[in-house]
Amino acid sequence: MRKYEKGERITSLDVMMEQEFVYWCGKVYHQGWFHGWQIGWVKARMQYGGIYKAVKKEDKGKWIIKESRNG
């Protein structure tokens, strides 16, 4: 008897990153399998605080106004 079975479909990176194991192509993989991808690299950079939102500047004469799309 196998320890894991196929569950709900994962539709977002957030949900995938919360999983310890994933099921793909009939096999179970530990999170290290997908954390080794670029996703893992980006996640590590976010944890160290090195990635920031890029906020577009609008030039209004001598004043620069910052515009944020996501808060």
C-alpha positions in Angstrom: 0.0 0.0 0.0 1.4 3.4 -1.0 1.8 6.2 1.6 0.4 9.0 -0.7 -2.3 9.2 -3.4 -3.2 11.9 -5.9 -5.1 14.8 -4.3 -6.6 18.1 -5.5 -5.0 19.8 -8.5 -2.6 22.6 -7.6 -3.4 25.8 -9.4 -1.1 28.4 -7.8 2.5 28.7 -6.8 1.5 29.7 -3.3 -0.3 26.4 -2.8 2.5 24.4 -4.3 5.1 26.1 -2.1 3.1 25.0 1.0 3.3 21.3 0.1 5.9 19.0 1.5 5.1 16.4 -1.2 3.5 16.7 -4.7 2.1 14.1 -7.1 3.2 14.4 -10.7 3.1 12.0 -13.6 2.1 9.1 -11.4 4.9 9.7 -8.8 5.3 11.4 -5.5 8.0 14.0 -5.2 9.5 15.8 -2.2 9.5 19.6 -2.1 13.2 19.6 -2.7 12.4 18.4 -6.3 10.6 21.6 -7.2 12.5 23.9 -4.7 15.6 23.2 -6.8 14.0 25.0 -9.7 14.0 28.7 -10.2 11.0 28.9 -7.9 13.2 27.8 -5.0 15.8 30.4 -5.9 13.2 33.2 -6.0 11.6 32.0 -2.7 15.0 32.1 -1.0 15.7 35.7 -2.3 12.3 36.8 -1.0 13.0 35.3 2.5 16.3 37.3 2.6 14.4 40.5 1.7 16.2 41.2 -1.5 13.3 41.5 -3.9 11.1 44.5 -4.1 8.1 45.8 -6.1 9.1 48.1 -9.0 7.0 51.3 -8.6 6.6 53.4 -11.7 7.4 57.1 -11.3 5.4 59.8 -13.0 7.1 63.1 -13.7 4.8 66.0 -12.7 7.0 69.0 -13.2 9.6 69.1 -10.5 7.7 66.6 -8.3 7.9 62.9 -8.7 4.8 61.0 -7.7 5.0 57.3 -7.0 2.3 55.0 -8.3 1.7 51.6 -6.7 -0.5 49.1 -8.4 -0.7 46.7 -5.5 -1.0 48.8 -2.4 
